[in-house]
Amino acid sequence: MSIAKVFEIISSSKVSFDDAIKKGIARAADTMTDITSAWVKDQYVEVSGGKIIEYRVVLKITFILKSAPKAAAPKTKAKATK
């Protein structure tokens, strides 16, 4: 059984939405392992002087949680018998 977690990031690019998506996923992969999917929740642009100066995307990134290591069973002392 796998359990997944979803987190949200915002990424930007001066080039395009596609570049912002690629940069966001690459940056997330720097710190998270087992990323399985991503989807664009929202996208928007920053405008100045009537021109687009930055493309921004809000990404939902999904990754699989690793199994926690199982704790060793506590050792019990055998009772001495008389």
C-alpha positions, -999 to 999 in steps of 0.1 A, spaced: 0 0 0 13 35 -9 4 67 7 9 100 -12 12 136 -1 4 166 -22 21 200 -16 17 233 -34 45 255 -48 47 287 -69 73 289 -96 82 317 -120 100 323 -152 108 353 -174 105 330 -205 72 311 -205 46 291 -185 63 259 -197 97 270 -184 81 280 -150 66 245 -148 99 228 -156 118 249 -131 92 243 -104 93 205 -108 131 205 -110 134 225 -78 109 203 -60 129 172 -71 160 187 -54 144 182 -20 117 156 -25 121 121 -38 95 98 -54 76 126 -71 49 109 -92 29 137 -107 22 175 -109 -6 196 -121 -10 233 -127 -36 247 -103 -33 282 -116 -12 304 -138 -9 341 -141 15 368 -154 32 398 -140 27 428 -162 47 461 -163 43 488 -190 18 467 -209 43 438 -213 46 405 -196 77 405 -174 71 372 -155 51 340 -159 40 323 -127 24 289 -120 9 274 -89 18 237 -90 4 208 -70 32 182 -66 24 146 -56 50 123 -40 49 89 -23 57 88 14 84 63 23 76 36 48 88 43 83 115 19 95 100 -7 118 111 -4 153 128 -34 168 108 -53 194 121 -44 229 143 -71 244 129 -86 275 150 -102 302 143 -138 309 131 -144 345 154 -166 365 137 -197 378 145 -212 412 
